[in-house]
Amino acid sequence: MKILFITQKADKNDPVLGFMHAWFESLSARFDALHLLVLKAGERTLPDNVTVHCMAPGNENRRFVKFLNFVRVVSALVLRRRVDAVFAHMCPIYAVLAAPFCRLRGVPLLMWITHSSDTPMLRIAHRLVDKVITASDASCALSGAKVVVTGHGIDMDLFSPAPAPANPAEVRILSVGRVTPIKDYTTIIRAADILARERGLRGFSVSIVGACYSESDNKHKEELEAEIRKAGLDGIVRFEGPTTHDKMPDWYRRSQVFVSACHTRAMDKAVLEAMGCGVPVTTCIESYKPLLDQSAPGLYFEKGDERSLADALERLLAAGPEGRAELGLVQRRLAASRHSFHALMDRLAHEINKSIYDKRSSSPRTRWLVAHTRGKDILDIGFAAASFPFLHYFIKDANPDSTVTGCDLFHDKIKRCANVTGVAGDACSLPFRDSAFDCVVFAEIYEHLLEPVPALREIARALRPGGQLLFSTPSPYEPLRWVRGWLLARKPWDAASRSRYLVDDSHIQFPDPVSLFNMLDILGFEVIEAQTLKHRIPGLSKIWRKAQALDIPFFPFTRLGSSLCLRAVKR
């Protein structure tokens, strides 16, 4: 499979999105190729099968330029079928902009969202995508059949515990996240004030690790610092500034308590990272309440309630090093069982593959080929040429009592296909005896052959008398192909081969139907059915259906389909 992944940044040193670098590495191992379309590209060390495309190269910040680069990359990859699926990460606008191209080419579009805000753009994206993937029910304002809950993905090998000091000089309370009002650091500061002044507790400090990304963030930080000075907490509460994702485990391991006062329904990923490092957590995020109640009572506090938070922190401070270490391991086990990084990557790959599988199975060409494939012995030529042999599996499922054999030129691709009987061989010299098959499927291969006649002659040899040839190839008359040919063509015009419309570089030719029928007749076939399957231009659907009903050979509108399909019987 080849995937287009659209996100904001590809930079392993980014303090917010640096964790995505691990996503890219993991997904690249699960797919043949991964195309990344990002706003900004920074430092990265990615495998060779990952290609990075940038919407804003250099210091370019104009929205119009970003939009043009977005359209250029998506149209080139999707319209030319260089990717099998598109995955939009976090930003609904990416899904909305990519949707028209995906609809035109029948490419599945998935969106990842972990934000509880309900916006008009999110609603529009929800209508346009095939699936919405989220970490938890509370992480998404949407509901319905399209929404898939996967859990967060925390790398429990990276975020792992370290031996805790027996008697630390002070207990560090850590909070992580962007310095913005929604994180509610005000409540944390006021809870620290209650512990220090009202309850007389000593030997603890509060570290806030996070960046300011806007002028309003800087202003909010100044207000928080003023409150710290007013409460006399200068030596207790400190802003540590931003850090990179790979350094976050050290921050967690050097801390004894983690607190998140974020005002959101969605799961704060930093909470799970702290749990992974064995640091006991207290939070006001409702999604974590069941997990906290399983580990120990009294660790959940109400949003904006500094006294409730002070009570939870006091319990953790009073537990001592051994009590906190034991509680941290309990929370780690609970987090690992539900939010493992490798489990998330497996689930994402599964959902992407399933979306592609469902989309391919619903295509008119696939349905037509599977419906007409019958016989005791069936040969599928070129079955592994695609990155995943969808059609071959559909044929096997539809013919459970038949022997279905695949033949492909590429031995390495055959080895990647599970549960298939595959033979390496050239279509122009099939490695099978004469009259070995009742049915031969020759789908989307003709257009890749420089000399198709030897292949058709070999098929005639391998078929039994009365055996059936099922043939499909892209139709040269599809209107969308004309549009793409003029917009995207990189080849000179050649009327004989219609090379302007051969948008895919691997396509060598399109057949003329009359010439193809004459060729098959000479080779000993009788064509019993030929049609072009439904095109993707909605406005022409009614005309197409009426033209098909007339059953007039080569009536102009019957040529407008996206695929030319025919059935022929060997005489």
N, C-alpha and C positions, 0 to 999 in steps of 0.2 A: 504494500500500500504506500501511496505517496500523499502526504498531508500538508496542507497550508495552515499554519498556526499564526494567528494575528494577535499581537499583544503590544504593550507599551514599550518595554525595554528588553534588550538582551545584554545584560551587564552584570557579571557575577559580583561586582563590588558595589552595586546599588544598595543603599540601606533598606529600601522597601521591597524592591522586586528582585533582589539578588538571588532569592530562593528559586526563581524560575529557571536558573541555569541548570539546576539538578533535574527539573522537569524536561528540559530540552535533551539532556544527555540520556535520560531514561526512555523517553518516547522515541528517540532516534534509534535505540536498540530494538524497538518493537515494530518499526516500520522501515520500508525500503528507503524512503527519502523523506526529509522533513524540511519544508520551506518556512522560514520565519519572516513575517512582515512586521516590522517594529517601527515605532516613532524614533527611537534613539538606539544606537548600537554602541556599546562600550567594550570593556575587556571581556574576552570569552575564550574558552578552550573547548571547542565542540568537535565531534567526529566529522569525517569527510562527507558523510551523507546529509549534512545539515548545511543549507544555503540561507544566508541572511540577506534580506532585502530591507532597505531603510526608506521610510517615508520622508524623513527630514535629514538628509545628509549634511554633514558639517554643522554649521550654526543656523541652518535654514529654519525659520520659525513661522513662515507665512502659511496660513491654513489652506489657501488655494493650491500652493505647491504640494503640500502634504496630500491633499485630495487627489491631485493629478497623479502623483506617484502611487497612491493607493489603487486608483483605477487602472493604471498601467500594469502594475504587478498582478492584481487579481484577474484582470481580463486575459492577460497572457497565460497565466497558469490554469485558470478554470476553463476559459473558452477553448483552449487548445488541448484540454484534457490531460494536462501534465500533473494534476493532482486528483485524488479520488474522494477527498473530503476536505471541508474547511472548518476550522475550529477557532471561534472568536473568544478571546479571554477577557473577562471583566467589563469591557466597554460595549454596551449594546449598540452604539453607533457603528462599530465595526461590522456587526452582524447585519444591520440594516443596509449598509452600503454594499456588502458582499452578496446580499440575497438575490438581486436581479440576475447576476452572473450565474449563481448556483441554480436558479430556477431554469434558466435557458439551457443549461447543460445537464440538468438532472443530477447535480452533485449535492450530496447531503451537507447541511450546514448545522453545526452544533455551537452552543454558547455556554461558557462557564460564567457563573455569577455567584458571588458570596457577599451580597449587600442587601440589607432588609428594606432599603428605600424602594418605594413604588413610584416610578416615573413614567411619563408618556412614552419616552423612547424605549424603555424596557418593555412596555406593553406592545409596542409596534414590533420590536425584535421577537417577542414571544410568538406573535402570529406568523412571522416569516421563517423562523428556524424549525428544524426537524426535532431537535431536543434541547432542553435547558438542563444543564448539569450543575448541581450545587452541593455544598458540603453537608448541609443539614436542612431540615424543614424551616428552621428559623433564619437560615442564611439567604432566603429568597422570598420575595413578596408574592411570587407567582405560585399557582397550584394547577393541577390537571395532569392529563396523561403524558404530556411532553416533559414534565419535570422529573428528573432522575436524581436521587440523593445518593452520594457516594461516600461521604465522610471526607475529612481533611486528610492530607498526606504529609505526615511528619516522618522524616528520616530518623528512625530510632537508633541507627548506628552513629549518625552525626550528633544527635541530641541524646547523649547518654550520660549517666551519673558519673561523678568523680568522688573519691573518698572524702567525706566531710571532716573538717578539723574537729577534734574532740571538744575543745573549749575555745571557740573563736573569740577574738578580742571584742568584736561587736557583731550583732546580727544584722546583715544587710537585707533590706526589703527592696525588691526590684520591681519596676514597672517599665514596660516597653511600648513604644508607639509614637506616632507623629504628635507633635505638640499642638493640639487642636482642642477646642472645647468639648467635642464629643468623647474624648478620652477621659475627661473629668478628673484631671490631676488636682483640681481644687479640693475635691473630697478627700483625696489621699493626703494632701498637705494638712487639712483640718483634722483628719484622724491622727496624724503624727503629732499635731499640737495637743490633742486630747491625751494621748499616751504620755507625752513628755511633761506637760504642765499640770493637768488635772490628776493623772494617776501616778505621776512621779517615776515613770519607767525610764531607765537609762540603758546604755549599751546597745543601741540600735541606730541605724541610719537608713535613709531612703534614697535610692539612686533611680533617676528617670533617664532612660536611654531613648532618644528619639530626635528627629530632625524637624526643622521649620521649613516649609516649602513655599510660603507666601508671606506677604506683608502682614496679613491678618494673623498668621501663625506667630510671627515675631512680636506683634503687639500683645497677643495673648500670653506669650512667654514672659514679657516684661511685667504684665499684671500678676502672673504667678510668682515671679521673683520678688515683687513688691509685697505680696502677701507673706512670703517666707520671711522677709526681713521684719515685717510688722510683728509676726509671731515669735521672732527670736529663734528661728530654726535654721540659721545660716550654716551651722556646723552639722546639721542633721539631714536636711533635704538638699540634694544636689542635682543639677542638670548635667548629665555626662556628655551630651551631644550625640550625634549619629554615629553609627558603626556599620561595618559591612556584615553581610549575612554569615559568612564563614567564621566571624569572630563572636557571633552571638552565643554559641555554646559555652565559651569561656565566661561570659557575663552571667549566664545562668548558674554555672558551677561555682562561681565565686559568691553566690547569693544563697541565703537560707530560707527566704520567703518570697513568693511572687504575688503581686496584686494587680488586678485589672478592674478599673472602675468605669470601663467603656459603656456608653449609653447606646447599646445596639442589641438587637435580637440575635444577630449572626454570631457564629463562633469566632472569637478572636484567636487567630492562629498562634500568637505568642503564648497564650495560656497552654496550649498543647505542647509547644516547644519546651516550656518550663517543666511541665509534667514529665516529658521525655528525659529531662536531665535530673529527675528525681527531686525537684524543688517543690515543696508543698504550696498549693495555690489557694487563694481566696478571691472571689469575684462576684460581681452583681449581674453577670450575663445569664439570662434565664436558661439558655441552652445547656449550660453547665450544671444547673442545679441538681438534676438526677445523679450525675457523676459525682459531684461533691458530697451529696447525701450518702452515696454508697461508701465513700472513703472515710468520712468522719462528720459528725453533726456540727452545725454552727459556723461553717466556712462560707456560706452564701449570705450576702448582705444586700439590702435594698439599694436601688440606684439613688445616688445623692445623699445617702444617710451616713454621715461621718461617724456617728456613734456606733451604728451597727458594724461598720468597718473596723472601728477601734476595738470592739469586742472580739471580732474574728482575729485581728492581729495579736491581741493580747493572749488569746488561746494558743496561737502558734508560738509566740515568744515563750510562754510558760511551759510548752511541751519539752523544751530542752533539745540538745543535738540529736539524741537517740530517738526521741519521739518524732521529731521532724523528719529524720532520715527514714524511719519506718513508714510514716504517712506518705512521704514522697515516692517510695517504691510502690505503695498501693495505688497511688494515682497514676504512676507510670504504667503499671500493668493494665489499668482500665483504659488509658489513652491508647496504648499499643494495640489492644484488642479491637479497637474501633476506627483508628485513624492512622494506620500504617502507610508509609509512603509507597512501598512496593505494592500494597493492596490497591491503593488509589490508582497507580499507574496501570496496573492490570485491568482495573475496572474502566478507566478511560479508554484504553486500547480496545476493550471489549465493546464498549458503547459506540465507538467510532466504527469498528468493523461491522457491528450489527446494523448501524445506520446505512453503511454502504451496501451491505447484503440486502437489506429491505428495499433500498432504492433500486438496486439492480434487478431484484426479483419482480418488481412492479413495472419494469419497462416493457413496452409492447413487443420489442424484438425478442427479449428473453422469454416472455409468455408464449409467443408464437413458436419459437424453436422447441421449447420444452413440450408444448402441447402436441407437436407433430413427430417427436422423437419416439419411435417404436421399433421393437425388434429384439431378438434373442441376443445378438452380438452387435454392439454399438461402438463405433469409433469416433472419438472427438479429436480432431486435428487442431494443433496449436492451443491446446487447453491451458497450458501453463504460461503462455506468453504474457497474459496480464499478471499483475502483482498478486492476485488472488483468483483461483479458478472458480468463480461463482457459477458460471454456466455449467461446468462439469458436475458440480455438486447438485445443482438443480436437476440435471438429467438423471443422475444416480438416484436421487430421492423419488423422482417420478417413475423410475423403472427398477424397482427393488429386485425383480426376478431376472433381470438381464445382466449380461456381462458387459460392463462399460470400460473401454480401454482408452487411455489418453496417449496421444503421440505429440511430441514437441521437439523442436530443434535444440532447445537449451537444457542440457542435462542438470545444471545446477538449479534451475527453476523447478524441475520435476522433483528433485530431492526435498524442496521446501514444502511440497504439497502433501498433506497428511491424508491417509485413508484413500489413496487412489492407486490404480494400476496404470503406471506410466511407463512409456517406452520412448527412448531417445531416437529420433529419426527425422529425415527430411521429407517434407510433403511431396517433393518431386521424385523421391525414391523411397516409398514406404516399405518398412521392414516387416511386411506381412505377406502371407501366401495369397494366391489368387482366390477370389470368391470367399473371403473370410468373414465378411460382415453383412448384416441385414440393413444397416443404416450407418451413414457417415455424416457427421456434422462438420461443416466447413464454414465456420462463422467468423467474420471479420478477419479473414486471412488473405483473400484475393487481392485487396488493395495494397498489400505489402510485397507482393511478388512481382519481380521484373518480367518473368515469363510464366504466366499462370497455366498455360496449356499442359505442360508436363505434369503438374500437380493434378489437374482434372483427369488426365489420362490414367494416372496412378489410382485415383479414386475409383474410376470405372473398372480397373483391374481388380481392386480389392473388394468391390461390391459383388454380391450374388445377383444372378438374374432376378429382376423384380425388386431388387434392393433400392433403398431410397437415399437420395442425396438432399440434405438440408443445407441451403446456401444463404448467407447474408453478407452484405457489404454496405458501407455508407452510400446513400443515394446522392448522385451528382446534382439532383434537382432540388434539394432542400433549400428554401429561401434563406434560412439562417446561415447555411454554408456560404451562400453568395455574399451575404453581408460580412461574415467573418473573413471571407477571401479577399474582399476589397479593403477592409480595415486593417487586417493583420498580415496580409501576404508579404512574403519576403522573396518570392520566386518570380521570374519573368513569365509573362503570359505565353501559354502554349495551347492553342485551340485543340490539338489532337488529344492531349492528356488532361486538359483542364487544370493545369498545374497551379493556377492561381488559387483554386479552391482546395488544394491539398495542404490544408493548414498544418497538419501534423507532418513533420519532416519524414516520418517513417512510411507515410502513404505515398506510393509510387504512381498509382493510377486509379481511376474510377471506370467501371465498365459501362459501355453503352448497352442498354437492355437487349436491343435487337441483335447486336453482334454477339452478345453472351448467349442468347437462345440458339443462334446458328451454330456457335462453337459446341454447345452441349449436344445439339442434334447430330453433329458430325462424329462426336465421341460416343454416341450410342445411348444418349439420354432422351427421355420424353418429358418435357416440362408440363406438369399437371396443375401447378398453381404458381402465380407470381403476383406480388403486390409490394407497394411501398407503404410502410407502416406510418402511423400518425405522426405528423410534424409537431413542433413545439410553438407554433404561432397561433395564439388563442383565437384571434379574429378570423382565421381561415378554417376553423374546425368544422363549422356547418357546411361550408362549400366542399370540404374534403369528404365528409360523410356522404353527401348527396352524389358526388362524383364517383365514389366507390360503389354506391348502390346501382349506378347506371351500368356497371360492368362493361365499360367500353375500353378495349385495349389501348393503352398509352394515351387515354384522355388526359389533357394537360394537367388538370388538378390532381389526378391520381399519382402524378410523379412528385408531388410536393412532400412526401414522407421523408423521415430522417434515415430510414434503412430500406434497402432493396432486398426483399426476401423471396426465395423461390423453393419449390419442391420439384424434384425431378426423379423419375424412375428409370432404372437401367433396363433397356430392352433385352 
